[in-house]
Amino acid sequence: MTADRAPSAEIDRNLPVGGEIFLDHIGHFVRDADAAARALIRAGFAPTPVSVQANPDGTPTGTGNVTAMFSRGYIEVLFKTADTPLGREFEDSLSDHAGVHLAAFSIADAEGQHRRLTEAGFAMRSLVQFQRPVETVAGPGVAAFTVVRLERGAMAEGRIQMLAHRTEDTVWQKRWLTHRNGALGLVDLVVVSADVAEAAGRFVRFTGHEARPTKFGQAIALDRGRVSLFSKEAFAAMFPEIAIPRLPFMGAYAVRVQSLAAVEALLTQERMAMRRLGAALVVPFPKELGDGAWLFVENAGDLPWRS
């Protein structure tokens, strides 16, 4: 078991090394990619162009995406592109509700993590090589990943997976890292569970990091980022404006920004709903991005579940 330690402040780079594990990106499942991209723009993000994902042999995986890239981590918005097994799984998830259905954790050794998860008792799929075309300032490029996938249902929260990035420079292009809202990095994910202890046990097995009790439930601190598990009652008390469509529910995630006052001014101009929660700003997702909320903070320690 990896020793639990404070994330983010200690590790300030895109990719993990050795046995480290980072919260890499969060994935919204949506029906209308263009509408979702416009919603990201209204919230001050700078989404990348649409990209259709493919297998190494050129056949479609069944989904495409747009992303909002940060200096550390990113947001992904996924949509269906083809009637493939992955595309049909996507449709099944989306039929429940639009919103966050994917949490991806970056690791350095995909093969080693696949073995570890198998030994930990998870039902596993084979390692898969995914890629998508990416335009760079120098011309066409490719973003490539080795993805460690669990069988559907092995993690009740949704598509919980690991990946090893193989093309850091094409994924984190400097031209996509500047956002009107000053977004700098993905920080924490909040998961609502009917049985926090059971969920914590699975996430401990999945991440290799210990869980610690909080007044809201339990939390797993990674080498960068954190998964905070909330009871239904704790989430409803903290986020009364967010309906819980199902349990478990990936209901919120945090983004570190340069200036909370600047985000507030921008969202006021865009007439978006928001409220202060201590030193954090709670912003429900626009309907185009599904159910849930962002928390914007200048420092990870300002998150209400960390204080």
Secondary structure, 3 states (H helix, E strand, C coil): CECCCCCCCCCCCCCCCCCCCEEEEEEEECCCHHHHHHHHHHCCCCCCCCEEEECCCCCEEEEEEEEEECCECEEEEEEECCCCHHHHHHHHHHHHCCEEEEEEEECCCHHHHHHHHHHCCCCECCCEEEEEEEEECCEEEEEEEEEECECCCCCCCCEEEEEEECCHHHHCCHHHCCCCCCEEEEEEEEEEECCHHHHHHHHHHHHCECEEECCCEEEEECCECEEEEEEHHHHHHHCCCCCCCCCCEEEEEEEEECCHHHHHHHHHHCCCCCEEECCEEEEECCHHHCECEEEEECCHHHCCCCC
